[in-house]
Amino acid sequence: MKKILIVLAFASFSVASFAQDEITEKYSVGTNSFWSNWFVEAGANWNAWYSSEEHVGVRTISKSPFKGDRSNPGVAIAIGKWFTPGLGLRLKGQGIWGKTVEGVPGEKSIGNKYWILNGHAMFNLSNLILGYKEARTVNIIPFVGGGMGRTMTHNLYAMDLSAGIQALFLINKNVGIHAELGWNRLEGDIDGGNQSTDANRGWDSHDNNIYAELGLTLNLGKATWKKVPDVEALKAQHQAALDAANARANDLANENARLQKLLQEAQNKPVERISDSVKEFITTPVSVFFNLAKVDVANPKDLVNVRALAKYAKDNDASILVTGYADSATGTPAKNEQLSLKRAETVKNELIGMGVSESKITTAHAGGVNILGVDMPKDFDRRATVQITDIPEKK
């Protein structure tokens, strides 16, 4: 029995080592269809029997699970399904060749043909603890369950409880090799001996089947799990975009109100001073905004005031200055330099399309700045300004 405990301890140490070797990024997965994530297993095992009968009389049987009077080879097949990356169920049958372990002095152990059928709940600790990762190749899977067994040699039945641990090594998504240690505890006689009345012996007061198995696992159909979006992160991203849009709308509304006020003041002034008010109005810079890392105008409505300046420039042969900006909070200085240049060129092309002569347009670029971002969102610095710079004096 000491050797069995040593083997189990070594297996537990190996399991811990495998689990610690894998560091993965945890993420949520969606539920697959009923026909996904099925698997079948087939394996060969070495099984040993420990029971109460061996303590009857004066016969002493070796405790080693490798001795011929206690153990035999066996086979096992199973079918199961993973309902989540960490929880699955399987139905497993095993047996055929075993040994009757009796305590009758002078008699040898004899063959005992049997089968055990168990349902198991399986827990993939690798996925439960470290999080699911499609590329993982080593999975540690404890299991517990119960069922029944029968000896064909002696025509006896017994209910049982079952537990164990499996290490699954995936060759690819659909093929793997499993190594398994398990224990089946039979509530009644199944090895064909005479049950002992000595019930104080602890675990060996019942018939116990210990096995070590090596086999092949085949995953049927879809064997992986899809990553689902992080809903909270998406909500936060959408809320941030909405806040920025609202702030930009407020800024545009404030600027529009300011321009309307200037125009109203100009209209209310005496005729001889209207020209000065108009000059102040048309020389006020107009902003055209851009999205992060983009050189296309974010909102065509930004061009409404630009079109008014373009009309004035054409009618009065005035010059226009276009200055491009990027926000200094994102991107490298070199990238921001190019962004501000291209944004100025974009607005220049819009002015040319509105009929302004290219010779009347001057462009400049400021690179990454933090001008409007002091009291406003940093994306307000992602803009270009349009300003009348030279108004010829009328004769």
Phi, psi and omega per residue, in radians:
M1 nan -0.547 3.126
K2 -1.066 -0.649 -3.134
K3 -1.139 -0.653 3.115
I4 -1.100 -0.777 3.136
L5 -1.099 -0.652 3.120
I6 -1.130 -0.758 3.123
V7 -1.075 -0.781 -3.139
L8 -1.122 -0.706 3.129
A9 -1.116 -0.741 3.114
F10 -1.098 -0.713 3.122
A11 -1.108 -0.721 3.134
S12 -1.113 -0.702 3.101
F13 -1.109 -0.706 3.111
S14 -1.128 -0.712 3.114
V15 -1.033 -0.814 -3.131
A16 -1.093 -0.674 3.140
S17 -1.116 -0.798 3.123
F18 -1.060 -0.746 -3.092
A19 -1.132 -0.659 -3.097
Q20 -1.318 -0.398 -3.098
D21 -1.278 -0.321 -3.038
E22 -1.863 2.088 3.044
I23 -1.989 2.104 -3.037
T24 -2.262 2.817 3.050
E25 -1.557 2.101 -3.129
K26 -1.317 2.470 2.975
Y27 -2.730 2.805 -3.096
S28 -1.418 2.680 3.122
V29 -2.238 2.750 3.104
G30 -1.544 2.796 3.108
T31 -1.377 2.249 3.125
N32 -1.470 2.986 3.136
S33 -1.235 2.921 -3.119
F34 -1.053 -0.549 -3.059
W35 -1.495 0.009 3.123
S36 -1.655 2.760 2.986
N37 1.116 0.553 2.968
W38 -1.477 2.717 3.102
F39 -2.593 2.705 3.011
V40 -2.196 2.599 3.135
E41 -2.268 2.516 3.021
A42 -2.465 2.322 -3.091
G43 -2.688 2.926 3.042
A44 -1.987 2.518 -3.105
N45 -2.405 2.914 2.995
W46 -2.035 2.029 -3.051
N47 -2.033 2.485 3.133
A48 -2.227 2.540 -3.100
W49 -1.932 2.397 3.050
Y50 -2.280 2.256 -3.045
S51 -2.623 3.106 -3.125
S52 -1.346 -0.415 -3.039
E53 -1.112 -0.515 -3.064
E54 -1.217 -0.164 -3.137
H55 -1.721 0.045 3.092
V56 -1.447 2.431 3.124
G57 1.316 -2.648 -3.048
V58 -2.012 0.131 -3.103
R59 -1.274 2.401 3.091
T60 -1.997 2.184 -3.133
I61 -1.947 2.424 3.120
S62 -1.021 2.485 3.129
K63 -1.476 -0.152 -3.103
S64 -1.170 2.284 3.110
P65 -1.296 -0.018 -3.123
F66 -1.795 -0.040 3.127
K67 -1.354 2.529 -3.051
G68 -1.187 -0.393 -3.136
D69 -1.476 0.024 -3.123
R70 -2.162 -0.385 -2.935
S71 -2.381 2.865 3.126
N72 -2.729 2.805 3.003
P73 -1.293 2.802 3.110
G74 -2.639 3.105 3.103
V75 -2.294 2.845 3.141
A76 -2.620 2.538 3.002
I77 -2.358 2.651 -3.118
A78 -2.682 2.691 3.001
I79 -2.362 2.448 -3.085
G80 -2.766 -3.141 -3.128
K81 -2.573 2.420 2.998
W82 -1.616 2.101 3.124
F83 -1.526 -0.486 2.992
T84 -2.446 2.966 3.093
P85 -1.043 -0.331 -3.091
G86 -1.938 -0.200 -3.045
L87 -2.300 2.229 3.111
G88 -2.512 2.919 3.067
L89 -2.249 2.584 3.057
R90 -2.550 2.747 3.017
L91 -2.005 2.111 -3.019
K92 -2.177 2.317 3.025
G93 -2.027 2.437 -3.128
Q94 -2.642 2.838 3.069
G95 2.411 -2.290 -3.113
I96 1.490 -1.057 -3.068
W97 -2.070 2.151 3.078
G98 -2.469 -2.944 3.117
K99 -2.286 2.410 2.991
T100 -1.386 2.177 -3.103
V101 -1.863 1.797 -3.092
E102 -2.040 2.812 3.132
G103 -1.867 0.435 -3.128
V104 -1.426 2.081 -3.107
P105 -1.030 2.402 3.052
G106 1.481 -0.164 -3.136
E107 -1.774 2.500 3.106
K108 -1.539 2.705 3.036
S109 -1.166 2.500 -3.112
I110 -2.088 2.863 -3.136
G111 -1.136 2.601 -3.134
N112 -2.470 1.834 3.119
K113 -1.379 2.260 -3.026
Y114 -2.619 2.938 2.904
W115 -2.504 2.654 3.070
I116 -2.282 2.261 3.132
L117 -2.087 2.096 -3.078
N118 -2.245 2.550 2.906
G119 -1.745 2.321 -3.071
H120 -2.154 2.401 2.871
A121 -1.593 2.218 -3.040
M122 -1.999 2.411 -3.076
F123 -2.176 1.894 3.133
N124 -1.394 1.681 -3.083
L125 -1.124 -0.552 3.140
S126 -1.039 -0.764 3.131
N127 -1.363 -0.616 -3.120
L128 -1.199 -0.663 -3.057
I129 -1.614 -0.811 -3.053
L130 -1.610 -0.193 -3.076
G131 1.576 2.571 -3.106
Y132 -1.184 2.393 3.050
K133 -2.505 2.135 -3.046
E134 -1.063 -0.573 -3.070
A135 -1.451 -0.009 -3.116
R136 -1.134 2.389 -3.113
T137 -1.917 -0.284 -3.119
V138 -2.071 2.195 -3.141
N139 -2.249 2.308 3.128
I140 -1.847 2.147 -2.925
I141 -2.332 1.703 2.955
P142 -1.272 2.753 3.105
F143 -2.595 2.665 3.063
V144 -2.468 2.714 3.120
G145 3.050 -2.752 -3.135
G146 -2.961 3.014 -3.135
G147 3.084 -2.349 -3.120
M148 -2.610 2.848 3.104
G149 -2.413 2.831 3.138
R150 -2.533 2.429 2.953
T151 -1.754 2.079 3.089
M152 -1.282 -0.514 -3.124
T153 -1.115 -0.721 -3.064
H154 -1.972 -0.004 3.109
N155 0.952 0.936 3.121
L156 -2.151 2.609 3.111
Y157 -2.125 2.700 3.076
A158 -2.763 2.496 2.988
M159 -1.374 2.753 -3.112
D160 -2.575 2.805 2.948
L161 -1.972 2.609 -3.012
S162 -2.447 2.548 3.089
A163 -2.727 2.771 3.114
G164 3.042 -2.968 3.138
I165 -2.521 2.492 -3.108
Q166 -2.219 2.450 2.976
A167 -1.944 2.129 -3.098
L168 -1.929 2.135 3.135
F169 -1.912 1.924 -3.074
L170 -1.475 2.217 3.041
I171 -1.424 -0.737 2.981
N172 -2.606 -2.932 -3.063
K173 -1.102 -0.447 -3.006
N174 -1.965 -0.183 -3.067
V175 -2.276 2.344 3.098
G176 -2.574 2.878 3.064
I177 -2.010 2.284 3.134
H178 -2.040 2.540 3.003
A179 -2.121 2.305 -2.970
E180 -2.429 2.395 2.982
L181 -2.017 2.305 -3.078
G182 -2.528 2.866 -3.123
W183 -2.436 2.180 3.047
N184 -1.978 2.135 -3.125
R185 -1.900 1.925 -3.092
L186 -1.543 2.293 -3.103
E187 -1.357 -0.317 3.107
G188 -2.269 -3.134 -3.110
D189 -1.254 2.282 3.061
I190 -2.377 -0.177 3.138
D191 -1.679 0.012 2.988
G192 1.578 0.020 3.119
G193 -1.542 -3.095 3.093
N194 -1.592 2.096 -3.116
Q195 -1.058 2.375 3.103
S196 -1.393 2.609 3.059
T197 -1.551 -0.031 3.122
D198 -1.372 1.622 -3.056
A199 -1.626 0.127 -3.089
N200 -1.710 0.202 -3.066
R201 -1.545 0.064 3.078
G202 1.417 -2.271 -2.993
W203 -1.125 -0.513 -3.104
D204 -1.617 0.407 2.966
S205 -1.407 -0.103 3.086
H206 -2.139 3.008 2.998
D207 -1.386 2.231 -3.110
N208 -2.167 2.358 3.095
N209 -2.028 2.053 3.097
I210 -1.889 2.344 -3.117
Y211 -2.490 2.685 2.983
A212 -2.156 2.259 -2.976
E213 -2.241 2.525 3.019
L214 -2.296 2.284 -3.064
G215 -2.803 -3.010 -3.080
L216 -1.964 2.384 3.080
T217 -2.035 2.241 3.109
L218 -2.040 2.148 3.072
N219 -1.531 2.268 -3.064
L220 -1.753 2.396 3.102
G221 1.133 -2.539 -3.138
K222 -1.207 2.192 -3.048
A223 -2.018 0.052 -3.113
T224 -2.084 3.103 -3.088
W225 -2.229 2.369 -3.122
K226 -1.396 2.460 3.059
K227 -1.315 2.370 3.117
V228 -1.795 2.643 -3.118
P229 -1.096 2.621 3.035
D230 -1.402 1.726 -3.026
V231 -1.052 -0.729 -3.108
E232 -1.124 -0.694 3.131
A233 -1.154 -0.702 3.107
L234 -1.114 -0.733 3.107
K235 -1.054 -0.774 -3.137
A236 -1.110 -0.711 3.136
Q237 -1.121 -0.785 3.140
H238 -1.142 -0.677 3.132
Q239 -1.135 -0.694 3.120
A240 -1.117 -0.722 3.111
A241 -1.139 -0.686 3.126
L242 -1.153 -0.734 3.112
D243 -1.079 -0.736 3.133
A244 -1.128 -0.720 3.131
A245 -1.127 -0.723 3.113
N246 -1.127 -0.719 3.128
A247 -1.116 -0.707 3.129
R248 -1.143 -0.710 3.117
A249 -1.093 -0.710 3.108
N250 -1.121 -0.695 3.135
D251 -1.122 -0.763 3.128
L252 -1.132 -0.688 3.114
A253 -1.120 -0.712 3.120
N254 -1.134 -0.732 3.139
E255 -1.176 -0.676 3.112
N256 -1.109 -0.714 3.110
A257 -1.113 -0.670 3.130
R258 -1.139 -0.752 3.128
L259 -1.149 -0.682 3.102
Q260 -1.090 -0.675 3.122
K261 -1.122 -0.746 3.109
L262 -1.075 -0.736 3.138
L263 -1.128 -0.742 3.138
Q264 -1.104 -0.720 3.120
E265 -1.111 -0.681 3.131
A266 -1.133 -0.662 -3.125
Q267 -1.218 -0.515 -3.101
N268 -1.496 -0.175 -3.122
K269 -1.437 2.781 3.087
P270 -1.002 2.734 -3.055
V271 -1.006 -0.660 -3.060
E272 -1.209 -0.255 -3.111
R273 -1.903 -0.002 -3.136
I274 -1.071 -0.657 -3.086
S275 -1.068 -0.654 3.119
D276 -1.167 -0.706 3.134
S277 -1.158 -0.735 3.102
V278 -1.083 -0.698 3.124
K279 -1.068 -0.749 3.102
E280 -1.112 -0.676 -3.121
F281 -1.125 -0.869 -3.020
I282 -1.394 -0.280 3.095
T283 -1.583 0.000 3.075
T284 -1.321 2.220 -3.111
P285 -1.072 2.437 3.068
V286 -1.889 2.329 -3.077
S287 -1.694 2.451 3.013
V288 -2.143 2.137 -2.994
F289 -1.716 2.712 -3.130
F290 -2.296 2.690 3.042
N291 -1.393 2.903 -3.102
L292 -0.960 2.176 3.059
A293 1.132 0.245 -3.115
K294 -1.881 2.717 3.112
V295 -2.105 0.132 3.038
D296 -1.679 2.508 -3.135
V297 -1.041 2.239 -3.045
A298 -1.192 -0.711 -3.068
N299 -2.381 2.067 -3.130
P300 -0.987 -0.401 3.140
K301 -1.108 -0.420 3.113
D302 -1.102 -0.352 -3.064
L303 -1.515 -0.070 -3.119
V304 -1.079 -0.897 3.129
N305 -1.191 -0.556 3.080
V306 -1.089 -0.698 -3.136
R307 -1.114 -0.624 3.105
A308 -1.136 -0.734 3.091
L309 -1.139 -0.668 3.127
A310 -1.089 -0.729 3.119
K311 -1.103 -0.750 3.131
Y312 -1.108 -0.741 -3.132
A313 -1.071 -0.716 3.137
K314 -1.169 -0.766 -3.081
D315 -1.204 -0.465 -3.029
N316 -2.060 0.163 3.121
D317 0.948 0.743 -3.080
A318 -1.616 2.792 3.094
S319 -1.708 2.657 -3.092
I320 -2.232 2.411 3.033
L321 -1.921 2.231 3.075
V322 -1.992 2.136 -3.133
T323 -2.083 2.228 -3.141
G324 -1.718 2.549 -3.131
Y325 -2.361 2.740 2.938
A326 -2.338 2.773 3.134
D327 -1.484 2.400 -3.097
S328 -1.335 -0.149 -3.082
A329 -1.359 -0.314 -3.141
T330 -2.281 2.665 3.091
G331 1.362 2.910 3.109
T332 -1.535 2.787 3.100
P333 -0.972 -0.704 -3.139
A334 -1.135 -0.733 3.136
K335 -1.171 -0.711 3.125
N336 -1.140 -0.576 3.087
E337 -1.070 -0.796 3.129
Q338 -1.180 -0.689 3.134
L339 -1.078 -0.802 -3.116
S340 -1.128 -0.650 3.107
L341 -1.117 -0.825 -3.098
K342 -1.192 -0.584 3.101
R343 -1.166 -0.674 3.065
A344 -1.113 -0.720 3.124
E345 -1.133 -0.643 3.119
T346 -1.051 -0.840 -3.122
V347 -1.192 -0.633 3.080
K348 -1.022 -0.767 3.130
N349 -1.124 -0.605 3.080
E350 -1.108 -0.724 3.135
L351 -1.137 -0.719 3.092
I352 -1.069 -0.709 3.097
G353 -1.117 -0.426 3.105
M354 -1.501 0.014 3.057
G355 1.785 0.072 3.111
V356 -1.369 2.355 3.130
S357 -1.160 2.388 -3.123
E358 -1.059 -0.537 -3.131
S359 -1.190 -0.301 3.139
K360 -1.647 0.060 -3.081
I361 -1.981 2.231 3.049
T362 -2.027 2.386 3.132
T363 -1.992 2.627 3.048
A364 -2.529 2.796 3.105
H365 -2.480 2.436 -3.030
A366 -1.877 -0.059 -3.108
G367 1.264 -2.632 3.137
G368 -1.409 2.240 -3.101
V369 -2.338 2.949 3.041
N370 -2.393 1.143 -3.082
I371 -1.625 -1.122 3.131
L372 -1.327 -0.369 -3.068
G373 -1.276 -0.044 3.136
V374 -1.147 -0.852 -3.133
D375 -1.982 0.006 -3.109
M376 -2.262 2.937 3.092
P377 -0.968 2.548 -3.064
K378 -1.104 -0.392 -3.113
D379 -1.250 -0.171 3.066
F380 -1.223 -0.350 3.082
D381 -1.383 -0.102 3.100
R382 -1.522 1.402 -2.982
R383 -2.667 3.072 2.930
A384 -2.340 2.532 3.120
T385 -1.936 2.555 3.116
V386 -2.129 2.259 -3.047
Q387 -2.559 2.352 3.002
I388 -1.270 2.192 -3.058
T389 -1.958 -0.351 -3.053
D390 -2.509 2.032 3.121
I391 -2.005 1.886 -3.123
P392 -1.047 2.455 3.107
E393 -1.268 2.280 3.099
K394 -1.418 2.382 3.140
K395 -1.539 nan nan
